[in-house]
Amino acid sequence: MEKETHRFQVQIRQQDVDRFTRVIRRSDDPDPAPSSSVPLTFPAVWYGLPEVQSLISETIGVPDGDGQFAILHLEQSVEMHAPLQIGATYELRVQFGDLDANGKVRVSAQVRDLNDGHVASMTSLFAKAKIEQVLS
């Protein structure tokens, strides 16, 4: 049985790329030069969109607003098929695997341009953890 594909329109904004770049470079520079390219792992930020987070939460069994659990992004792989462009709009297509016996779910995503060109593929593993486990 084929898994349901969830589709989201996403855009790469300059300020989001700049913020992401500062984080991955661990820069404290309050006024860095704007990024001229999109980092390879940037599409992972779209897992943080409220609509996507809600689906991840639902799949791994974390009710919305449940402060007892955290969603952990355990691993990811990203394969680029074409460069991502600042200012461009894309379609993010997300499919969820089944929840395994350890409470983990594999998420597959594709980034397509508006002409349906394949731009990137991502695979990530998510799990839930009790907050006290995360903080200890």
Backbone bond lengths (Angstrom), bond angles and torsions (degrees), N, CA, C in turn:
res aa  C-N    CA-C-N  psi(-1)  N-CA   C-N-CA  omega(-1)  CA-C   N-CA-C  phi
1 M - - - 1.450 - - 1.531 109.09 -
2 E 1.306 115.63 129.95 1.463 120.03 -178.59 1.530 110.60 -76.45
3 K 1.325 115.00 138.12 1.469 121.32 179.85 1.525 110.08 -73.61
4 E 1.328 114.88 149.16 1.458 120.90 176.35 1.527 109.81 -67.28
5 T 1.311 115.96 138.26 1.460 121.46 176.25 1.522 108.63 -102.83
6 H 1.317 115.60 124.74 1.461 121.86 176.92 1.523 107.26 -97.87
7 R 1.327 117.18 133.43 1.466 122.00 -175.04 1.523 110.38 -117.55
8 F 1.325 114.20 136.04 1.457 121.24 -179.54 1.522 108.65 -136.64
9 Q 1.320 116.67 137.22 1.455 119.92 172.63 1.527 107.98 -86.99
10 V 1.320 115.92 128.24 1.459 121.49 -177.42 1.529 108.65 -129.37
11 Q 1.318 114.80 153.15 1.465 119.94 179.87 1.521 108.46 -131.27
12 I 1.303 115.13 146.97 1.463 120.09 177.17 1.525 107.42 -100.68
13 R 1.319 114.87 105.24 1.464 120.95 -179.80 1.528 109.53 -95.66
14 Q 1.310 116.05 144.65 1.463 121.56 -178.66 1.525 111.52 -55.20
15 Q 1.338 117.47 -45.82 1.465 119.80 -177.43 1.529 112.15 -63.73
16 D 1.338 117.78 -32.46 1.465 120.69 177.99 1.526 111.24 -70.73
17 V 1.324 116.23 -40.20 1.466 120.65 177.44 1.525 109.97 -65.25
18 D 1.327 116.99 -42.94 1.473 120.64 179.14 1.530 110.79 -61.48
19 R 1.321 116.94 -45.03 1.472 121.04 179.58 1.531 110.37 -63.28
20 F 1.314 116.99 -45.01 1.460 121.78 179.51 1.531 110.53 -61.92
21 T 1.317 116.21 -43.27 1.461 120.95 -179.64 1.529 110.84 -63.29
22 R 1.329 117.50 -40.98 1.471 119.83 177.43 1.523 111.08 -60.95
23 V 1.329 116.52 -39.98 1.463 120.26 -178.95 1.527 110.67 -67.37
24 I 1.324 117.99 -48.37 1.467 118.88 -176.78 1.519 112.20 -71.20
25 R 1.322 117.39 -24.95 1.470 120.41 176.22 1.522 111.61 -90.95
26 R 1.337 116.03 -8.44 1.474 122.99 -178.60 1.522 110.88 55.69
27 S 1.312 115.09 48.27 1.457 121.48 -177.83 1.525 110.63 -95.68
28 D 1.319 115.93 134.35 1.463 121.58 175.26 1.520 111.50 -98.10
29 D 1.316 116.70 3.32 1.461 120.95 -178.54 1.528 108.99 -60.01
30 P 1.349 118.55 115.90 1.465 120.50 -176.72 1.531 113.43 -71.46
31 D 1.322 117.36 -16.34 1.456 120.21 -177.66 1.537 110.65 -139.55
32 P 1.351 117.23 62.97 1.464 118.76 -178.61 1.524 111.50 -74.24
33 A 1.311 115.63 160.87 1.469 120.15 175.26 1.527 108.38 -65.42
34 P 1.327 118.14 145.61 1.466 120.24 178.52 1.536 110.82 -60.34
35 S 1.325 115.23 144.41 1.458 120.59 177.47 1.521 108.85 -69.18
36 S 1.318 115.77 140.57 1.463 119.17 179.90 1.520 112.68 -100.38
37 S 1.345 117.07 -9.93 1.458 120.02 178.13 1.531 109.28 -140.62
38 V 1.311 115.12 162.57 1.458 121.77 -178.17 1.534 108.27 -93.93
39 P 1.336 117.83 123.05 1.467 119.88 179.16 1.532 111.79 -60.91
40 L 1.309 115.85 150.65 1.466 123.08 -178.18 1.527 112.80 -52.55
41 T 1.313 117.61 -42.80 1.467 120.54 -174.51 1.530 113.95 -88.66
42 F 1.321 117.79 2.86 1.469 121.00 -178.22 1.531 113.74 -53.07
43 P 1.336 120.69 -40.33 1.474 118.47 -177.92 1.522 114.28 -56.99
44 A 1.316 118.50 -20.20 1.466 120.64 178.46 1.528 111.81 -63.05
45 V 1.329 118.15 -22.15 1.469 119.49 178.53 1.528 111.12 -62.92
46 W 1.318 117.13 -24.62 1.457 120.26 -178.99 1.517 112.14 -69.86
47 Y 1.327 118.14 -18.21 1.465 119.96 172.59 1.533 110.06 -64.67
48 G 1.315 117.26 -19.14 1.459 122.06 179.33 1.515 114.08 -86.08
49 L 1.326 118.08 -5.06 1.470 119.98 176.44 1.530 108.82 -60.71
50 P 1.327 117.17 139.32 1.472 119.21 -177.56 1.529 113.72 -51.87
51 E 1.328 117.72 -40.93 1.467 120.66 -178.66 1.529 111.30 -65.94
52 V 1.332 116.69 -39.05 1.463 121.01 -179.64 1.533 109.54 -73.58
53 Q 1.342 116.55 -43.68 1.466 120.56 177.89 1.522 110.61 -57.81
54 S 1.304 116.92 -40.72 1.463 121.16 179.91 1.529 110.90 -61.55
55 L 1.322 116.76 -42.12 1.470 120.55 178.42 1.527 111.39 -67.06
56 I 1.335 117.19 -40.46 1.466 120.38 177.66 1.525 109.06 -62.83
57 S 1.329 116.66 -46.79 1.465 121.47 179.63 1.523 111.28 -58.05
58 E 1.314 115.99 -46.50 1.460 121.31 -179.39 1.532 110.39 -61.88
59 T 1.318 116.94 -42.87 1.465 121.42 -176.98 1.520 112.35 -66.70
60 I 1.344 117.63 -39.18 1.468 119.21 -178.36 1.531 112.96 -94.21
61 G 1.330 116.36 2.49 1.462 119.86 173.18 1.510 115.47 83.15
62 V 1.314 117.08 36.30 1.466 121.27 174.20 1.530 106.98 -110.49
63 P 1.328 117.89 106.83 1.463 119.45 179.62 1.536 111.48 -60.90
64 D 1.329 116.40 144.25 1.468 120.30 176.94 1.518 109.88 -53.80
65 G 1.319 115.78 133.04 1.456 121.50 177.04 1.519 114.34 79.74
66 D 1.343 117.94 4.60 1.468 120.37 179.48 1.525 108.85 -79.89
67 G 1.312 116.57 105.26 1.458 121.69 -177.18 1.518 114.23 -78.82
68 Q 1.334 118.27 2.48 1.459 120.89 179.98 1.526 112.64 -83.53
69 F 1.335 116.45 -17.76 1.455 120.31 -174.63 1.530 111.06 -124.99
70 A 1.328 114.92 152.26 1.465 122.15 173.93 1.525 107.76 -121.26
71 I 1.311 115.88 149.09 1.458 121.06 173.82 1.529 107.06 -92.98
72 L 1.313 115.89 125.10 1.460 120.98 179.02 1.515 110.05 -104.84
73 H 1.335 116.10 131.52 1.467 122.31 174.48 1.522 105.16 -96.00
74 L 1.322 116.41 100.96 1.457 121.90 -169.30 1.531 113.85 -82.32
75 E 1.314 116.95 -38.24 1.464 119.56 -178.64 1.517 109.18 -157.78
76 Q 1.327 114.60 161.12 1.458 119.46 177.23 1.518 109.79 -154.37
77 S 1.304 114.78 153.27 1.457 121.22 169.00 1.520 106.53 -133.59
78 V 1.311 115.19 144.25 1.464 121.32 -179.19 1.527 107.38 -133.23
79 E 1.312 115.49 130.37 1.458 121.10 175.73 1.524 107.80 -123.34
80 M 1.310 115.97 120.85 1.471 120.60 -179.75 1.527 109.63 -92.78
81 H 1.329 115.46 137.15 1.457 121.80 176.69 1.525 110.83 -110.39
82 A 1.324 115.71 -18.26 1.468 123.19 177.30 1.526 106.35 -159.64
83 P 1.325 117.86 154.79 1.466 118.67 -179.85 1.533 111.88 -68.64
84 L 1.330 115.40 142.96 1.456 121.43 172.05 1.522 108.09 -80.73
85 Q 1.310 116.09 144.21 1.457 121.08 -175.82 1.527 111.26 -115.25
86 I 1.316 115.76 131.84 1.459 120.65 174.68 1.525 108.51 -63.12
87 G 1.321 116.16 133.00 1.459 121.96 -179.55 1.519 113.61 91.73
88 A 1.322 117.75 -10.10 1.467 120.83 -177.89 1.525 111.04 -84.91
89 T 1.327 115.14 156.05 1.451 123.40 175.23 1.521 108.04 -109.40
90 Y 1.332 115.26 139.60 1.456 121.97 -177.94 1.527 109.60 -133.35
91 E 1.321 114.78 168.78 1.455 120.32 170.87 1.523 107.60 -109.92
92 L 1.318 116.16 127.19 1.453 123.33 175.69 1.524 106.84 -98.53
93 R 1.329 116.31 122.17 1.461 122.11 179.32 1.528 107.95 -112.44
94 V 1.313 115.88 119.53 1.458 121.00 -172.40 1.532 110.18 -120.23
95 Q 1.341 115.19 134.64 1.463 121.82 174.05 1.521 108.96 -126.88
96 F 1.327 115.81 140.83 1.455 122.16 -178.75 1.518 110.02 -108.47
97 G 1.335 115.12 133.44 1.456 119.84 172.44 1.517 109.39 -78.13
98 D 1.317 115.15 -176.90 1.465 120.54 177.75 1.524 109.55 -80.54
99 L 1.300 115.80 149.19 1.454 122.16 175.03 1.526 107.65 -67.78
100 D 1.349 117.18 125.68 1.461 119.08 -178.84 1.531 111.11 -85.74
101 A 1.313 116.24 178.25 1.471 121.90 -176.37 1.520 112.63 -63.45
102 N 1.339 117.78 -20.61 1.467 122.32 179.22 1.525 112.73 -94.59
103 G 1.328 116.80 7.34 1.456 120.17 178.62 1.518 113.61 77.78
104 K 1.329 117.76 24.51 1.462 122.47 179.85 1.519 109.58 -110.16
105 V 1.329 114.89 150.09 1.465 119.96 177.57 1.521 108.97 -133.71
106 R 1.336 114.88 136.47 1.459 121.04 176.06 1.529 108.16 -93.26
107 V 1.310 115.27 131.55 1.460 122.21 -179.02 1.523 107.97 -116.39
108 S 1.319 116.07 128.99 1.464 121.67 176.33 1.515 108.26 -111.51
109 A 1.312 115.69 139.83 1.464 119.49 -179.62 1.517 109.94 -140.73
110 Q 1.305 114.71 147.78 1.457 121.63 172.91 1.515 108.01 -124.26
111 V 1.312 115.15 143.17 1.459 121.93 173.20 1.517 105.89 -108.83
112 R 1.329 115.41 123.84 1.465 121.59 -178.96 1.525 108.20 -121.01
113 D 1.337 116.18 144.33 1.464 118.27 173.92 1.528 107.89 -78.89
114 L 1.308 116.55 175.85 1.471 119.81 -174.55 1.520 113.07 -73.53
115 N 1.346 116.69 -5.62 1.470 121.57 172.45 1.527 110.69 -100.24
116 D 1.330 116.59 13.76 1.458 125.67 -179.90 1.525 113.02 70.19
117 G 1.328 117.33 18.14 1.459 120.46 174.74 1.516 111.02 -74.25
118 H 1.328 115.59 137.58 1.464 121.56 -178.58 1.525 109.05 -77.98
119 V 1.332 117.20 116.18 1.463 122.58 -175.94 1.529 111.25 -102.50
120 A 1.333 117.66 -41.92 1.465 120.02 -177.55 1.524 110.14 -154.47
121 S 1.341 114.47 154.38 1.467 122.28 172.95 1.522 107.53 -125.55
122 M 1.326 116.03 140.44 1.466 120.60 178.49 1.529 108.76 -135.73
123 T 1.311 114.35 147.35 1.454 121.84 171.16 1.516 106.55 -134.06
124 S 1.318 116.32 132.82 1.465 121.16 -179.73 1.510 109.84 -136.70
125 L 1.329 114.83 155.81 1.449 121.76 176.09 1.520 108.24 -118.41
126 F 1.340 115.74 127.76 1.463 122.19 -179.87 1.521 109.72 -121.26
127 A 1.325 115.04 152.33 1.465 121.37 175.75 1.515 108.53 -147.33
128 K 1.324 115.28 166.23 1.456 118.90 173.83 1.518 107.95 -109.38
129 A 1.325 115.22 150.90 1.460 120.80 177.51 1.515 107.59 -143.48
130 K 1.331 115.43 144.84 1.463 119.33 173.75 1.512 108.07 -64.37
131 I 1.310 117.14 139.86 1.464 122.57 -178.16 1.528 111.24 -53.41
132 E 1.301 118.25 -41.65 1.470 120.12 -178.62 1.527 111.16 -62.27
133 Q 1.348 118.48 -30.88 1.459 121.33 176.62 1.520 110.80 -70.94
134 V 1.310 116.44 -36.83 1.463 121.44 -178.82 1.526 109.80 -69.40
135 L 1.319 117.37 -39.28 1.455 121.60 -175.13 1.530 113.90 -83.47
136 S 1.320 118.13 -14.38 1.468 119.16 -178.08 1.514 112.72 -91.67
